[in-house]
Amino acid sequence: MRIDKFLKVSRIIKRRTVANEACDSSHVQVNGRTVKASYDVKEGDVIEITFGEKTLKIKVLDVKDVVRKNDASALYEVIC
C-alpha cells in the first residue's frame, strides 16, 4: 500500500491529498530515509512525520486497505 494511502486509512492524516503533500515536501521519513508518496509500506517500517516542530514516530503493525474508525489505531504503534 502507498504511504499516503496508509496515513489516510490509519487516520494519522485526515486526507490523502494532505498526506501526499506532506510526502512531497519531505515531512515523511521511513526507516530514516525521506520517501515519496508512492513508497510501498510494509509491516515493521518505522515512519517519522514532522508536523511543524513536533515529530510523530510510529511503527507499522499491519497494512489493510479498509479499516473501521475504531480499529484504525491497531494498524500502528506510537514509539515517541
Secondary structure, 3 states (H helix, E strand, C coil): CEHHHHHHHCCCCCCHHHHHHHHHCCCEEECCEECCCCCECCCCCEEEEEECCEEEEEEECCCCCCCCHHHHHHHEEECC
